């Protein structure tokens, strides 16, 4: 029996997602566990598999469209099923475009049919045109009806631009997000007069100072997600911080030896990830997260690695990092970096873990503090390895040191536990053969 396929919630707390592609064409059968739709979230691309055999009778949303979670995206049926009147079936299911007014005959009063709810969709640049029909008149019949996506309507209101002044480039002239962004950009870059202002007469009210020129870069979905998560983390997670300094001459020498003739090159960050996993096994009270009902402990150590891309920050997770080799960690992280740049990380790869390693040392940053990525309980901020004077037993000598800052959630982890972990971690960094043990 034909039924609606709805946009799934592929990421926790996600309100919407982009329908990236339809791997299965209309009126084409598929088998259980076949990928029938690919969805893009703020940080990942997710392939949605079919729960059972079936056929896509009609795709309700074009590729590249932004769709709210729970909205219908397709009509699917049993294998081999065909529907004679798709429009009528969709209307019974509550999915169709608003119909224009009809008349019952000459001289008869017009009969209006209330619009039936339709999936809220915004067509992104490059998307195929949808199937929404144009409307010639507004609800009162007095003027043209303006179709806008919910997101575009909200953006226009926030920018103070009437939708009547915006030219729609979506299907059948529908106003979509890019149209509002273009209208805002055109308004903000409109040339201003730069003539010499006249000197106001004595006692006359002073005109406000001219606004400085500026430009706005509209928020991407990934940037909004980062803003939401970091703001929520700082509001709801009680952070406390521990700072430590380690001499890393021995660590750099071990890295040199590991890379001598090796096919997979190991970075300092790979060794740090391995040391974090080892420290978690030595201090298991750190390998926890906070839940509403309990402090949840884990038997294996999953470590997230912060990866910076042009789209924003992603934090894929290295699974069971305490059990795999440093070269395996290096290969995994390298693969994460490559796929993060193309937005091809899977949602499952971005979930889990109890701690994140964030390294800005390659930018020359000596020391910084990072924001915890909930529901994890800690994040380690790693600075650059720098040559500095180091105090030995009785002398001062040149050495290479690295500073780290551990941000900790005080709900599941006490200060003494975090201090014990920091001591073990610094000892591992300064005695790197223990990392490989």
C-alpha positions in Angstrom: 0.0 0.0 0.0 1.3 3.4 -0.9 2.6 5.6 1.9 4.6 8.7 2.5 8.4 8.7 3.2 9.3 11.5 5.6 12.6 13.4 6.1 14.3 11.5 9.0 16.1 13.1 11.9 19.6 11.9 11.0 21.3 14.2 13.4 20.3 14.9 17.0 18.3 18.1 17.4 18.4 18.8 13.7 15.4 20.8 12.5 16.1 20.5 8.8 18.4 18.9 6.3 19.3 19.1 2.6 18.0 16.3 0.3 21.2 15.8 -1.7 20.2 13.1 -4.2 17.8 10.4 -5.1 19.9 7.3 -6.0 16.7 5.5 -7.0 14.6 6.9 -9.8 10.8 7.2 -9.8 8.9 4.0 -10.6 12.1 2.0 -10.0 12.0 -0.9 -7.5 14.5 -1.2 -4.7 15.4 -3.9 -2.1 15.7 -3.7 1.6 18.9 -2.0 2.8 19.4 -0.3 -0.6 20.2 3.4 -0.4 17.1 5.3 -1.6 18.0 8.9 -0.5 21.1 10.8 0.5 20.8 13.6 3.0 23.3 16.3 4.0 23.3 17.6 7.5 25.4 20.5 8.9 28.6 18.3 9.1 27.9 15.0 7.3 26.3 13.2 4.4 24.0 10.4 5.3 22.8 7.6 3.1 19.3 6.4 4.1 18.6 2.8 3.5 15.2 1.2 2.8 13.7 -0.8 5.6 11.9 -3.2 3.2 11.5 -3.8 -0.6 9.5 -1.2 -2.4 9.3 1.3 -5.2 9.4 5.1 -5.3 6.1 6.2 -6.9 6.9 9.9 -6.8 9.6 12.1 -5.4 8.0 15.1 -3.7 11.2 17.0 -3.1 13.9 17.9 -5.8 17.6 17.2 -5.3 19.3 20.1 -3.5 16.2 21.1 -1.5 16.3 22.1 2.2 13.5 20.2 4.0 12.2 20.3 7.6 12.6 17.1 9.6 9.3 15.1 9.4 8.1 16.6 6.1 7.1 14.2 3.4 9.7 13.7 0.7 8.4 10.9 -1.4 5.5 8.6 -2.0 6.6 4.9 -1.8 4.7 1.7 -2.4 5.1 -2.1 -2.5 7.2 -3.7 -5.2 5.5 -3.5 -8.5 2.7 -1.2 -7.2 1.3 1.4 -9.5 -1.2 4.2 -8.8 -3.5 5.5 -11.5 -4.1 9.0 -10.0 -1.1 10.1 -8.0 -2.4 13.6 -7.5 -5.7 12.3 -6.0 -3.8 10.0 -3.7 -1.4 12.7 -2.6 -4.4 15.0 -1.9 -6.0 12.3 0.3 -2.7 12.0 2.2 -2.6 15.8 2.7 0.3 16.6 0.3 -0.5 18.8 -2.7 0.0 22.4 -3.9 -2.7 25.0 -3.1 -5.4 25.1 -5.8 -6.7 28.3 -7.4 -10.3 29.3 -6.9 -12.9 27.4 -8.9 -16.3 28.5 -10.1 -19.4 26.4 -10.2 -20.8 28.1 -13.3 -21.9 31.4 -14.8 -23.2 33.6 -12.0 -22.4 31.2 -9.3 -20.6 32.3 -6.2 -16.9 31.3 -6.2 -16.1 28.1 -4.2 -12.7 28.3 -2.5 -10.8 25.1 -1.6 -8.5 25.5 1.4 -4.9 24.8 0.7 -3.7 21.4 1.8 -0.4 21.4 3.7 2.7 20.8 1.6 6.3 20.1 2.6 8.2 23.2 3.5 11.0 23.3 0.9 13.7 25.7 -0.1 15.4 25.0 -3.4 19.2 25.6 -3.2 21.4 26.9 -6.0 21.8 24.3 -8.7 18.7 22.3 -7.6 16.3 21.0 -10.2 13.0 22.8 -10.5 10.2 21.3 -8.4 6.6 20.7 -9.3 4.8 23.5 -7.5 2.3 25.2 -9.8 2.3 29.0 -10.0 -0.7 30.9 -8.6 -2.2 33.9 -10.3 -4.0 35.5 -7.4 -3.6 35.9 -3.7 -6.1 34.5 -1.1 -8.4 37.5 -1.5 -8.1 37.5 -5.3 -6.9 41.1 -5.3 -3.4 40.7 -6.5 -0.6 38.3 -7.4 0.2 35.6 -4.8 3.8 35.5 -3.7 5.3 32.1 -3.0 8.2 32.0 -0.5 9.8 29.2 1.5 9.4 29.5 5.3 13.1 30.1 5.7 13.2 32.8 3.1 10.2 34.5 4.6 11.8 34.5 8.0 15.1 35.8 6.7 13.4 38.6 4.8 11.5 39.7 7.9 14.7 39.7 10.0 16.4 41.8 7.3 13.5 44.2 7.1 12.9 43.6 3.4 9.3 43.2 2.1 9.0 40.0 0.1 7.2 42.1 -2.6 10.5 43.7 -3.3 12.4 40.4 -3.8 12.6 38.7 -7.2 12.2 34.9 -6.8 14.4 32.5 -8.8 12.9 29.3 -7.5 10.5 27.1 -9.3 7.7 29.3 -10.9 9.2 32.4 -9.3 9.2 31.1 -5.7 11.4 33.2 -3.4 14.1 31.1 -1.8 17.0 31.7 0.5 19.4 32.7 -2.2 17.0 35.4 -3.3 16.8 37.0 0.2 20.6 36.8 0.5 21.0 38.6 -2.9 18.5 41.3 -1.8 20.4 41.8 1.5 23.7 42.0 -0.4 22.3 44.5 -2.9 21.0 46.7 -0.1 24.2 46.6 1.9 26.4 47.3 -1.1 24.3 50.1 -2.5 26.5 53.1 -3.2 26.3 56.0 -0.8 27.1 59.7 -1.4 30.6 60.7 -0.4 30.3 64.4 -1.0 31.5 66.9 1.7 28.6 67.5 4.1 27.5 71.0 4.6 28.4 72.5 8.0 25.2 72.7 10.1 24.0 76.1 11.3 24.8 77.0 14.9 22.3 75.3 17.2 21.0 73.0 14.6 20.6 69.3 15.5 23.6 67.2 14.5 23.1 64.5 11.9 24.2 61.0 12.9 27.6 59.9 11.7 27.5 58.0 8.4 27.6 54.3 8.7 30.9 52.6 7.9 30.9 50.4 4.8 30.6 46.7 5.6 29.5 43.4 4.1 27.6 40.4 5.5 28.5 36.8 4.9 25.3 34.8 5.4 25.5 32.0 7.9 26.0 28.5 6.5 24.1 25.6 8.1 27.4 24.3 9.5 28.3 27.7 11.0 24.9 27.9 12.7 25.3 24.4 14.1 28.7 25.3 15.5 27.3 28.5 17.0 24.4 26.7 18.6 26.5 23.8 20.1 29.3 26.0 21.5 26.9 28.5 23.0 24.8 25.8 24.6 28.0 24.1 25.9 29.2 27.3 27.6 25.7 27.9 29.1 25.0 24.4 30.3 28.4 22.8 30.9 30.4 24.0 34.0 33.9 24.2 32.5 37.1 24.2 34.6 40.6 24.2 33.1 44.0 22.6 33.8 47.2 23.7 32.1 50.4 21.8 31.7 53.8 22.0 30.0 55.8 19.0 28.7 59.2 18.7 27.2 58.8 17.0 23.8 62.3 16.5 22.5 62.0 12.7 23.1 58.5 12.7 21.5 59.9 14.4 18.3 62.8 11.9 18.2 60.4 8.9 18.4 58.3 10.5 15.7 61.4 10.8 13.5 62.2 7.2 14.0 58.7 6.0 13.3 58.6 8.0 10.0 62.0 6.8 8.8 61.2 4.8 5.7 57.5 4.4 6.8 54.7 4.4 4.2 52.3 6.1 6.7 53.8 9.2 8.3 52.9 9.9 11.9 52.3 13.4 13.1 52.8 14.9 16.6 49.0 15.1 16.8 48.7 11.3 16.2 51.0 10.6 19.1 49.0 13.0 21.2 45.8 11.2 20.4 47.4 7.9 21.3 48.7 9.4 24.6 45.2 10.7 25.4 43.8 7.2 24.9 46.5 5.7 27.1 45.9 8.3 29.8 42.2 7.4 29.8 43.0 3.7 30.4 45.3 4.8 33.3 42.6 7.1 34.8 39.3 5.4 33.7 37.3 7.9 35.8 38.0 10.4 33.0 36.4 8.1 30.3 32.9 9.2 31.2 30.1 11.5 30.2 27.2 13.1 32.0 23.6 12.0 31.4 20.4 13.1 33.2 20.3 9.9 35.3 23.8 8.7 35.7 27.5 9.2 35.0 28.1 6.8 32.0 31.5 5.0 31.9 33.0 3.4 28.8 35.2 0.3 28.5 36.9 1.5 25.3 38.4 4.9 24.6 37.0 6.8 21.6 38.8 10.0 20.9 37.5 12.8 18.7 39.9 14.8 16.6 39.1 18.4 15.6 39.4 18.9 11.8 39.3 22.4 10.4 37.8 22.8 6.9 36.6 25.7 4.8 33.0 24.7 5.7 33.8 24.8 9.5 35.0 22.5 12.2 34.3 18.8 12.3 35.1 16.3 15.0 35.3 12.7 13.7 35.9 10.0 16.3 38.8 7.5 16.4 37.2 4.3 17.8 39.1 2.2 20.4 42.1 4.4 20.1 43.8 2.6 23.0 43.9 -0.7 21.1 45.1 0.5 17.7 48.6 1.4 16.6 49.9 5.0 16.1 50.2 4.3 12.4 46.6 3.1 12.3 45.5 6.3 14.0 47.5 8.3 11.5 45.8 6.6 8.6 42.4 7.1 10.1 42.9 10.7 10.8 44.3 11.4 7.4 41.2 9.8 5.9 39.0 11.9 8.1 40.7 15.1 7.0 40.3 14.3 3.3 36.6 13.4 3.6 35.9 16.3 5.9 37.1 18.7 3.3 34.5 17.2 0.8 31.7 17.0 3.4 31.7 13.2 3.1 32.0 12.2 6.7 29.2 9.9 7.9 27.0 11.0 10.8 28.0 8.0 12.8 31.7 9.0 12.5 30.9 12.3 14.2 29.1 10.9 17.2 30.4 9.4 20.5 33.7 9.8 22.3 34.4 11.3 25.7 37.2 13.7 24.8 38.4 15.7 21.8 41.9 16.7 20.8 42.1 20.2 19.3 45.5 21.1 18.0 46.4 24.6 16.8 50.1 24.1 17.1 50.6 24.0 13.3 49.4 27.7 13.3 52.0 28.7 15.8 49.5 29.1 18.7 51.4 28.6 21.9 48.4 28.1 24.3 44.6 28.3 24.2 41.5 26.9 25.8 38.8 25.1 23.9 35.0 24.6 24.4 33.8 21.1 25.3 31.8 19.3 22.6 28.7 17.9 24.4 28.0 15.2 25.5 31.8 14.7 25.8 33.3 15.6 29.2 36.6 17.0 28.1 38.7 18.6 25.3 42.4 18.9 25.2 43.8 22.1 23.5 47.3 21.5 22.2 49.8 24.3 21.4 52.9 24.5 19.3 56.2 22.8 20.2 58.7 25.6 20.6 62.4 25.9 21.6 62.7 27.5 24.9 65.2 27.7 27.9 64.5 24.7 30.1 65.7 24.3 33.7 67.6 21.0 34.2 69.0 19.7 37.4 71.6 22.4 37.9 71.7 24.1 34.5 69.6 25.9 32.0 69.5 24.4 28.5 67.6 24.7 25.3 64.7 22.4 24.9 61.4 21.9 23.0 58.3 22.3 25.1 54.6 22.1 24.4 51.7 23.6 26.4 48.3 22.0 26.7 45.0 23.0 28.3 42.4 20.5 29.5 38.8 21.8 29.6 36.7 19.5 31.8 33.0 19.2 32.6 32.8 19.4 36.4 29.5 17.5 36.6 31.0 14.0 36.0 34.7 14.7 36.7 36.2 16.3 39.8 39.3 18.4 39.9 41.5 15.8 41.5 40.6 13.2 38.8 41.4 15.7 36.1 44.7 16.6 37.8 45.7 12.9 38.0 44.9 12.5 34.3 47.0 15.5 33.4 49.9 14.2 35.4 49.7 10.8 33.6 49.3 12.5 30.2 52.4 14.8 30.6 54.4 11.8 31.9 53.5 9.9 28.7 54.4 12.8 26.5 57.8 13.1 28.1 58.4 9.4 28.0 57.0 8.6 24.6 57.9 4.9 24.5 55.2 4.3 27.1 52.7 5.7 24.5 53.6 2.8 22.2 53.6 0.1 25.0 
